[in-house]
């Protein structure tokens, strides 16, 4: 009987490893090939080089797209964290309209990005708002709002109600309770949600293509480069975007996972 659980464990481990290899091995191809020269469609594995990354650092179009991406990401994070936190506080303190509120928040995130982008494009056209970085920021905020909202709401629901009650019993006002009790408990969730929101905004392509104006973000620039065929520049750019996204996800986990584990243990 003891051999059966062992075989089950080995089988599940093998399936998990196979799935991980199939999912993540394609990600390493552009990363590895970006360090080698590509000539006539084939990779010269005998000549590792950093020339492609040096060329990217000197490409003014790439640098301009990166600057645009960072501006959009920072603005998106600020708007999504502020609005997501306020919506989470409203949801936690109200009983009426909660289902409708969650439906409105999660719908743009759950719909295919092309549908969300088209809906935003039609909306901007109807209200007479020209496509620009402002429309991109609005589109990204609508898209990533659900992540920040859910992250903050989960932390808010796990926070002990006795902390707030004790604050009121000691004579604190509502603002003092929020500033000294609620906000410090939500801070790590807000930071983690902000990092995830920035990662999603940094990688968003489909919505950006539909609502952007004359300025391109980095993923849109990469999309335009890929239409002309794969090149060493594309491999290097893909590698940098992948590594930066992974770094953001790991960083977000450091703010979210330890507190969740501590909450479960208590």
Phi and psi in degrees as a GROMACS rama.xvg file:
@    title "Ramachandran Plot"
@    xaxis  label "Phi"
@    yaxis  label "Psi"
@TYPE xy
-70.9268  -22.2485  UNK-2
-73.2005  -29.1097  UNK-3
-65.2768  -48.8703  UNK-4
-61.5938  -33.9029  UNK-5
-66.203  -43.0806  UNK-6
-64.7168  -37.8669  UNK-7
-63.5377  -40.0212  UNK-8
-65.2083  -43.3384  UNK-9
-63.3067  -41.5314  UNK-10
-64.4247  -45.2735  UNK-11
-65.4628  -37.2292  UNK-12
-65.4565  -39.1134  UNK-13
-66.3954  -42.519  UNK-14
-63.9151  -42.3826  UNK-15
-62.6775  -42.9335  UNK-16
-63.3341  -42.3606  UNK-17
-62.8159  -44.4736  UNK-18
-63.4596  -42.1437  UNK-19
-63.4318  -40.3261  UNK-20
-65.1492  -44.8572  UNK-21
-65.1477  -34.3945  UNK-22
-79.1546  -40.7322  UNK-23
-105.19  -17.6196  UNK-24
-62.3138  -36.4659  UNK-25
-61.9687  -23.2596  UNK-26
-70.0775  -26.3193  UNK-27
-81.3447  -17.3763  UNK-28
-62.0159  -53.2296  UNK-29
-65.8552  -31.1189  UNK-30
-65.6093  -47.1708  UNK-31
-68.4894  -45.2097  UNK-32
-69.5023  -18.1481  UNK-33
-69.4521  -16.6573  UNK-34
-94.397  8.15179  UNK-35
-131.079  159.791  UNK-36
-81.237  136.116  UNK-37
-109.227  122.875  UNK-38
-131.223  122.774  UNK-39
56.2125  39.153  UNK-40
82.1131  0.535201  UNK-41
-121.147  149.518  UNK-42
-92.2513  130.428  UNK-43
-91.1247  96.034  UNK-44
-73.1834  -5.90425  UNK-45
-90.9175  -2.30706  UNK-46
-133.328  75.227  UNK-47
-64.6096  141.147  UNK-48
-154.766  156.856  UNK-49
-109.653  14.4315  UNK-50
-61.459  -34.4035  UNK-51
-65.1751  -40.1894  UNK-52
-70.2277  -35.2085  UNK-53
-64.5547  -41.5935  UNK-54
-63.7485  -37.9442  UNK-55
-63.2184  -41.1432  UNK-56
-64.9522  -21.2383  UNK-57
-101.205  0.955937  UNK-58
-85.2767  110.634  UNK-59
-68.1362  -31.9712  UNK-60
-66.1177  -41.6494  UNK-61
-65.3146  -43.6539  UNK-62
-64.1461  -38.4459  UNK-63
-65.8816  -40.9456  UNK-64
-65.6588  -37.9294  UNK-65
-64.7492  -42.4997  UNK-66
-61.8443  -42.288  UNK-67
-63.1504  -41.6436  UNK-68
-62.1459  -42.0968  UNK-69
-66.7948  -39.9602  UNK-70
-62.3794  -46.9851  UNK-71
-63.1301  -42.6952  UNK-72
-63.2878  -44.8876  UNK-73
-64.4772  -45.5899  UNK-74
-62.6154  -39.919  UNK-75
-64.2195  -41.8423  UNK-76
-62.5725  -46.1302  UNK-77
-60.2791  -48.4157  UNK-78
-66.3301  -41.8727  UNK-79
-71.1846  -37.0186  UNK-80
-68.5477  -44.6359  UNK-81
-64.5088  -51.6629  UNK-82
-69.7275  -39.3179  UNK-83
-63.9627  -40.1608  UNK-84
-66.9933  -43.5981  UNK-85
-63.4041  -40.8815  UNK-86
-66.9696  -36.979  UNK-87
-65.9852  -40.744  UNK-88
-64.5206  -41.2092  UNK-89
-63.2854  -45.2423  UNK-90
-62.8241  -41.3248  UNK-91
-68.6331  -27.8766  UNK-92
-101.651  -0.0628142  UNK-93
-122.384  157.61  UNK-94
-112.704  -28.3774  UNK-95
-89.0267  140.062  UNK-96
74.5958  13.9093  UNK-97
-70.9301  -40.3132  UNK-98
-64.7159  -42.4923  UNK-99
-63.9425  -39.1527  UNK-100
-62.1151  -46.4146  UNK-101
-66.549  -36.3106  UNK-102
-61.6476  -43.8145  UNK-103
-66.0124  -39.2443  UNK-104
-71.0371  -43.2493  UNK-105
-85.6305  -19.0007  UNK-106
-59.15  -48.3949  UNK-107
-63.3227  -30.9742  UNK-108
-75.3461  -33.0438  UNK-109
-85.0271  -24.9214  UNK-110
-71.7085  155.122  UNK-111
-56.8652  138.461  UNK-112
-55.6324  -33.2995  UNK-113
-66.3239  -34.3404  UNK-114
-70.1977  -44.4791  UNK-115
-61.402  -41.8469  UNK-116
-64.5671  -42.1056  UNK-117
-65.655  -40.3234  UNK-118
-62.7053  -42.3509  UNK-119
-66.3964  -39.2436  UNK-120
-62.0951  -44.2362  UNK-121
-64.362  -41.4279  UNK-122
-62.0173  -46.5163  UNK-123
-63.1392  -37.0091  UNK-124
-66.4969  -39.8093  UNK-125
-69.0664  -32.7983  UNK-126
-91.5357  -1.37361  UNK-127
78.2407  25.4645  UNK-128
-94.9641  116.687  UNK-129
-68.1174  146.37  UNK-130
-68.9076  130.718  UNK-131
-162.797  -169.23  UNK-132
-64.9982  -28.642  UNK-133
-62.2212  -45.5532  UNK-134
-66.1338  -34.2398  UNK-135
-65.0024  -44.4279  UNK-136
-62.0876  -43.1247  UNK-137
-61.9043  -44.9042  UNK-138
-62.6298  -43.6542  UNK-139
-66.0848  -38.5867  UNK-140
-64.4297  -43.57  UNK-141
-60.8376  -36.8792  UNK-142
-72.8964  -44.7173  UNK-143
-91.9146  -5.52862  UNK-144
-56.9815  -37.5345  UNK-145
-61.3985  -36.235  UNK-146
-65.2574  -49.8527  UNK-147
-64.8936  -44.0882  UNK-148
-58.1878  -48.0834  UNK-149
-68.6093  -37.1608  UNK-150
-63.9951  -46.3875  UNK-151
-68.727  -40.5287  UNK-152
-64.5266  -39.9414  UNK-153
-61.3284  -43.5644  UNK-154
-66.1852  -39.1026  UNK-155
-64.2685  -40.5918  UNK-156
-71.303  -25.7273  UNK-157
-84.9855  -11.607  UNK-158
-75.0812  137.638  UNK-159
-67.4057  131.7  UNK-160
-67.9598  -23.3216  UNK-161
-65.8662  -26.1501  UNK-162
-64.0954  -43.9539  UNK-163
-68.1508  -43.0992  UNK-164
-63.3046  -39.2429  UNK-165
-65.815  -36.017  UNK-166
-63.6197  -43.888  UNK-167
-66.5341  -38.0673  UNK-168
-63.9886  -29.5783  UNK-169
-85.8818  4.89908  UNK-170
95.3461  9.73975  UNK-171
-74.6426  147.404  UNK-172
-81.1105  173.581  UNK-173
-62.1168  -41.0311  UNK-174
-67.1209  -41.2673  UNK-175
-64.233  -38.2669  UNK-176
-64.8764  -41.7932  UNK-177
-65.7467  -44.6226  UNK-178
-72.6461  -35.4574  UNK-179
-103.566  -18.5075  UNK-180
-115.092  -57.4077  UNK-181
-71.2277  -50.6277  UNK-182
-61.1398  -44.5077  UNK-183
-60.7062  -33.62  UNK-184
-73.5312  -24.9863  UNK-185
-93.0716  -9.3459  UNK-186
-60.7018  -44.6597  UNK-187
-67.8443  -36.4388  UNK-188
-66.7918  -37.5535  UNK-189
-65.7313  -40.8466  UNK-190
-67.138  -44.7275  UNK-191
-61.7598  -43.0704  UNK-192
-64.5772  -36.2907  UNK-193
-64.96  -40.3456  UNK-194
-66.3088  -43.0791  UNK-195
-64.2381  -39.774  UNK-196
-63.2566  -40.0864  UNK-197
-65.6737  -39.5525  UNK-198
-62.755  -42.7049  UNK-199
-66.7036  -41.5623  UNK-200
-65.5473  -38.3304  UNK-201
-63.8966  -34.9117  UNK-202
-95.6822  -10.4838  UNK-203
-65.2684  129.491  UNK-204
-120.039  -52.6137  UNK-205
-63.5784  -49.5024  UNK-206
-62.715  -39.2597  UNK-207
-62.7568  -42.6184  UNK-208
-59.6693  -37.7719  UNK-209
-78.6462  -29.0888  UNK-210
-112.143  -1.75894  UNK-211
-80.6013  161.32  UNK-212
-100.665  -122.146  UNK-213
-87.0157  -17.9057  UNK-214
-93.773  135.113  UNK-215
-106.28  140.774  UNK-216
-83.495  173.778  UNK-217
-63.1091  -46.2595  UNK-218
-61.5181  -37.2727  UNK-219
-66.9705  -38.7807  UNK-220
-63.2053  -41.1178  UNK-221
-63.9824  -40.5253  UNK-222
-60.527  -42.8058  UNK-223
-65.4902  -37.4259  UNK-224
-67.1414  -36.7328  UNK-225
-69.0126  -24.6623  UNK-226
-66.2622  -21.6336  UNK-227
-94.251  1.9145  UNK-228
109.803  157.411  UNK-229
-77.6115  142.39  UNK-230
-144.358  168.143  UNK-231
-58.2796  -33.0308  UNK-232
-61.0354  -40.1951  UNK-233
-66.2482  -44.1665  UNK-234
-59.6975  -43.5387  UNK-235
-65.8257  -41.5184  UNK-236
-66.813  -41.9152  UNK-237
-61.7385  -42.0057  UNK-238
-61.6525  -43.1403  UNK-239
-66.0251  -41.7915  UNK-240
-65.0034  -42.554  UNK-241
-62.0375  -47.9347  UNK-242
-65.4519  -38.4887  UNK-243
-66.9216  -39.4342  UNK-244
-65.952  -43.1115  UNK-245
-61.9632  -41.5639  UNK-246
-60.8003  -41.8545  UNK-247
-64.4488  -40.9553  UNK-248
-65.4027  -41.5985  UNK-249
-63.5307  -42.1175  UNK-250
-63.996  -40.887  UNK-251
-63.3951  -38.2309  UNK-252
-62.6665  -31.8104  UNK-253
-66.9766  -25.8661  UNK-254
-89.1095  -26.096  UNK-255
-101.01  -46.542  UNK-256
-68.6589  -47.5946  UNK-257
-58.6358  -40.4637  UNK-258
-68.603  -35.9512  UNK-259
-65.145  -41.4684  UNK-260
-63.7437  -42.7552  UNK-261
-62.7971  -38.4851  UNK-262
-64.6627  -42.0488  UNK-263
-65.746  -35.9304  UNK-264
-70.29  -29.8986  UNK-265
